C-alpha cells in the first residue's frame, strides 16, 4: 500500500526569520495559505514539511510561536496526513534531536512529527541526521526518501558548492527511486536527488532566483514544481537598468540594491527611490555608489555583486589553505553559531 496518492511538499520556511519581523511572519502565513490552495487544486491529500520550519535554534519569540501554531493548525486541517520533521535550524543541539522546536506539533490534530528515521509504505522520512546515522541511509530501500540532507557538490546557495565532508554523498543514495531534500534553498537536481527549493527567497543570496515554492508528487510519476508568484524578490541592479526597464523589473514586495551607474546627483537618485517605493510598494531600496577602477579612475562596468554576510563568511572559510584547520569543521562551527 502506498503512503500517499499525491503529496504536497514544502521546506525551509524559517518561521521567525529576519529577527522575528512581522513582515516575514506575514509572508509565512500568506505562503502557507497559497501552499494549501495549490495542493487542494492539485488533488493532494497528504503534505510534508522537510525541515527548518523555524529559524532560531535557541529560542522562539512568542509572536513567532503564535504564528507557527496557527499555520500548523491550518495544515493539519487541510490534509488527511501532514508529516513534519526537524531540520538543523529546529534542533537546540546540532548533534542531537532530543530537544527541538517542532515537538509541540504532536499535540496538533492532523500533524505527525517524525523525529527518527522512519520507513512506512515504501516511503522513508529522514530528519536532520546526527552522529553516524548517515551510514544507515544507503542501506534503506524505499521508493521515495524525504530528508534534510547536506550533500556535497550541491549548491548551498546560488554561488557556493557544498564541499565533501566525508559523510553522506550522492553515490550512497542508490537504494531509493527518488530522494527529495530540504536544507539547501536553491532548487536543483543531480541523478535521483532533488533539492526542491525553499518556500520563498529570504535574502540577497537569492537575488534573481525566484524558483521557490512547493513540490507536488503523484505516486509513480515525476515531481511537479510550483513557484509562488507573490513571493518576496531580491535584485541587484544598476540604476540605468531600473530606469529603462522599470515596468518589467518592478514587482511588489521587492528588495533592491541599486548601483548608481549614471551621471545623476544623489538627491535626484533619492527622489527616484522615493517615487519607486511609493508606486510599487518596494520593501527595501538601497542606493550603492558605483565601483571605480582604482588604476584608471574610470567606472567599473562589470556587473555589481552584492553578497550576503553568510555567503562572504562561508566563502572566506572555504578559501583557507592550512594543514592545521579542517574547512568542513570550520563551516560546522559557523553554522552552530547561527
ABEGO torsion letter per residue (X at the ends): XBABABBBBBBGAGBGBGGGBAAAAAAAAAAAAAAAAAAAAAGBABBBBAEGABABAABBBAAAAAAAAAAAAAAAAABABBBBBBBAAABABAABAABBAAAAAAABBGBBBBABBBBBGGBBBBBBBBEAAAAAAAABBBABBBBBBBBBGBBABAABBBBBAGBBBAAABAABABBBBBGBABBBBBEABBBAEBABBABAAABGBABBGBBBBBBGBBBBBBBBAABBBBBBBBAAAAAAAAAAABBBGBBBBBBBABBBBAAAAAAAAAAAAAAAGBABBBBBBBBBBAAAGBBBABBBBBBBAAAAAAAAAAABBBAABBAAAAAAAAAAAX
